[in-house]
Amino acid sequence: MCGGKKPVSMAERAKYTMRDVARLAGVSTSTVSAVINDSVVVSPQRKARVMAAMSALDYQPDAIARSLKTGRSNAIGVIVPDITNTFYPEVIRGVELAAQAAGYSVLLCDSNEDRTVEERHLSALFSRRVDGVILACCANSRANELIARRHIPVIFIDRLPPSAAINSVCTDNVAAGQMAAEHLIGLGHKRIGMLAGHLGLSPHHDRLEGFRKAMQEAHLPILDEYLIAGNVQVEDGVEAGHRLLDLPNPPTAILASNNKLLLGVLQAVEERSVEIPKDLSVLGFDDYMWNMHFSPRLTAVAQPTGEIGRKSFELLHQLIQNPPEENAAPMHVLIPAELRIRNSTASV
């Protein structure tokens, strides 16, 4: 190349060490280490020279080696069961914002509702020496057993394992299920169907418990044919919606336990030419922008997704900075949901 400097290849960049940075900056390697680890005060002039040398050489500190030395990686892992479920990206955004403010990186994993994949992700995060993990379990998860063998802080969110000895952040789903049912009961509905979701997952189990509580307090019968449990995908909502609408005496209102089941119900309703809310009131969990663009606009129980993410990181960071004593009581944070009433529910 005429009159130019030969570009540095990626392989050559990878060979640069802290010693090369120190030589270019005209400082000692201990000064470079102090700048990287922010362990000792370095004068602004020297720090600027070190940063300029690192930039010129495209030098990236070895995060794993650094974590072995300091005992901290300044990284956390987040595992969710279904990244296509709009609930989780909103929670993750809350985690990311709080983590960035505290100087942490976030490694995101999707278990795809598969406990084997979930366990593989946990092992990978442990091997990368993350400082802690935020985890929403998949069905039949064994994560709590694996984590119990490790001395690493973990916060369970949304979907919780059946153990009281965990640290957790989630919506108060019993109260949320009760609030949703009470809204429909208050509109005069007595025949209320519920798509309860997967009862092995704590949010769906708790929402059903809240639903039952509201019905019992209103002295209304809970008919088996009006309760459908199972999986939590759109196609499950379609099938369940048709089953409820096929009943000789179909419900006048349907409560869906998550946003995907709600979408399935809406598809079944459209296929049957049922009019909402004239013929059927519909209410779901999770409130997103698209709820405002349906006709009619959808009544929904809104979960505090951003707050769940923010609070879960704050709790995790607290455990990282101040490890609890062995017999310390676990911390459980329940955050209230909000009912947003629109046009998909009406009086009978």
N, C-alpha and C positions, 0 to 999 in steps of 0.2 A: 504494500500500500504506500503510495507516494506521499512522502512528507508527513505521514501519519503514524500513530502509535498502534502497534498490533493489539487488537482487542483481547481482553483476558477471557479465556474459556471458562465454562462452568467447572470443569475438572480442576483447572488451576486455582480458581477461587476457593474451591473446597480444601485446598492444601494450606491456605493461610492459617496461621496460628496466632495466639495472643502475643507471642514473641515478635511476629512480623508487625502487628499493630503497634506494639511498644517502640520498635525500631523506627517505623515511619513517623510516629508522633513525637519521638525524642524523649520518651519517658520510660520508667521501669515497668516490668510486667505486673508488679504489685499495684501500680497506679491504674493500669488498664483493668485489672481485676476489681479494684475499688470502684471504678466508674461503672462497670458492668453490674456488679452486685450491690451498688449503692451502700457499701459497708463502711467506708471511711470518707470523710469530707475531703474533696479534691478541689483545688482552686478553679474558678471558672475558666481561666485561660488554658490550664492543662486539660480540663474536661473537654473543652471545645476542640483541642488538638486530637484527643483520643477519639472523639465522635467523628471528626473529619477523616481520620485514618481508617476507622472502621467502615465508613461510607465508601472511601476510595477503594478499599480492598473487598468491599461487599462481605465483610466478616460477620458471621452469625455465631454467637456463642452456642456451645453445645448444651442444650437445655437439660438433657439427662445427666451429663457430667456435673452441671451446675447444681441440679437437685440433689445429687449424691453428696456434694460438698456442703450445701446449705440446709439440706433436709426438707426443702420446699421446692416445688416446681412452678408455683404461681399459676397452676392450671387445674381446672376441675372438669369432670365428665358429667354429661347429662344423657340419660337413656330414656327414650320415650317409646311406647308400643306402636305408634302409628303416626308418622309425620304428616300423612295426608289428612288427618283429622285436624280441622282448623283450630281446635282448642289448644293443641300443643305448640304450634308456632307462636301463638300469642303469649303463652307461658314462657317459652324459650326467650322471646324478646325481653321479657321482664328480667330473666336471669342474666342475659347478656348485658343489659344496661347497668345492672347493679355490679356485675363482675368487672366490667370495664372500668367503672368508677373506682374500684378497689385494686386495679392493676392485675386482674386475672384474665387468663384466656379460657375459652370454653370449647371442649371437644364434644361434639354432638353425635349420638348413636341412635339408630332406629332398630328396635328389636323385631319389627314386623309381626307382632303378636306371637312370637315364637320363643319359648323359654330357652331353647338351645342357643339361639342367636343372642338372646339377652345375656346368657352366661359367658358366651364368647366375648361379647363387648366388655363385660365386667373384667374378665381376665386381661384383655388388651389394655384397659384403663389402669388396672393395677400394675401391669408391666411398664407402663409409661410413667408410673410414679405420680399420678395425679394426687392433689392434696385432699380431694374429697369428691363425692358423687351425689348427684341429684337424680332420683330414679322414680319413674312411674312404671309399675310392674305390668307385665303381660299376664294373661290368664295362666293359672297353675304354676306361677313363678316359684323358683327355689332360691331367689336372690338373697333373701334374708338369711338362709342357712349358710350361703357362701360368704356373705359379708361378716357374719358372726365370727368367722375364723380369722378375719383381718382386723387390724387396728387402724381403721380408716374411717373418717367421718362420713356418714351417709344421711341424706334427708330424703324420705319418701314423700312423693307428691301425688295428689289425685287418687291413684289406685294404690291402696295400702295392703301390705300382707297381714294375715290374721294374727297379729302379735301386738301386745301393748308395749313391748320393750323396744320401741323404735322412735326415732325423731321424725315428725311428719308435719306437713303443711297441706291443707286441702280445704275445699268448700265444706260448709256445714250442710251436707247433703240430706240428712234427715229433715232438718228444718226447711230446706229448699223443696223437697218432695211434698212436705206438708203444706207449704205455702202455695205451691202450684195446684194441689188438689182443692184446697180451701177456696181458691179463686173460682174454680169451676163449680164447686158446690154453692158458692155465693151467687152464682148466676142461675141457680135452680136446677143444675144437672144432677141426676141421680144415677143414671146409667153411664158410668165413666169407664172407658177402656184404658188400659195402661200397657205400653210396650216397655217392659221392665228391663230389657237388656240382659247382659250376662250376670247372673246372680252370684257368680264366683268372684266378681270384681266389686270392690267395696263401694264405689259411687252408686252403682245400680242397685245393689242390695240396700244401701241406706236410703235411696230415693223411694224405693218400694216401701220401706218401713215408714217413711214419712207419709206416703200416700195412704197406707193402711191406718195410720194414726188419725189422719184427717177424716177418713170415711167412718171409722169407729166412733169418733167424737160427734159426728153428725148423725149417728145411728143409721147409717146407710149400709146395705149389704155389699159385700165384696164377692162378686161372682167369679168362679174359676174361669169361665169362658171369656171373661173380659180382661184377664191377666195373661199376657204372653211374654215368656222369658226365652232367652236363647242368645244369639249372637248380636253384634252391634253395628252391622254394615247396612248400607242402603238397601240391598236386596232383601235383607231380613225384615226391614221396615215395610217394603212392598208386600211381601208375603203375609205379614201379620196384619197389615191394613186390610187386605182382601178378606182374611179370615174373620176379622171383626165386622166388616161390612156385610158378610154373607150370613151372619147370625139372623135367626128369625126375628129377634128383637134387638137390633144393633144398638151400640152405644150412641148417645147424643154428643159425647165429647171423648176425645182421645188425647192422652198425655204420653209423649214419647221421651224416653229417658236419655237420649243424646241427639246431637244434630244430624247424624247420618240416618238414624231411625226415623227422625222427623221428615227428612227428604223422601224416604221410602213411603211413608204414609201419604205425603202430598202426591206422590206419583200414583199410588193406588186410588186416591180420591179422584184424581183427574181422569184416570182410566174408567172409573165408574160414574163419571159425570155428577158427582156429589158436589153440592155447592157449600162453600165455607163462607161465613158461619151459619148461613140459613139452615142447612141440613145437618151440619156437624161442626162443632167447635174443636179447634186443634191448638195444642200448646206443647212447646218443646223446651229442652234444655240447651243452653248456649245461645248467645245472641251475637250475630255478626251482621256486617253491613248488608249482606244480601237479604236478611230478614225484612229490611225496609223496602225492598224492591219487588217482593212478591205481591200479588193481588189476590186476597187482601194482605195487608202487612201483618207479620206474624207476632203473636204474643209469645214471649219466651222468658225463661228464667236465665238471667245473665250471671255467669260466674266471673269472679274478679281475677281474670287470667293474669293480667300484668302484676297485680299485687301478689298472687300466688308465686309467680316467678321471682319477684323482688324479695319477698319474705323468705323464700326457700334459700336463696343465696345468702341473705343476711344471717340466717340461722346456721347455715353451713360454715360461713366465714367465722362466726362466733366459736363454733366447735374446733375449727382449724387453729384459731389464734389462742384459744383457751381450752385445751382438751379437758373434758369432764373427768371427775373421779370415777373409779370403776363401778361403783354402785349408785351413781347419780341417777335421779329420775329422768326419764326421757321427756322431751319437749314436744307438745302437740299444739299446733296452731289451727284453729277452725275460723274460717273467714265467711261471713254471711253473704248469701247471694241476693240478687235484686230481681223482683218481678216487673217486667216491662210489658204493660198491657197495651195491645194494639187492636187490630180489627179481626183477628182470626178466632176470637172467642166472643160469644154473645149469649144473652139470656134465652132460655128455652120457652 
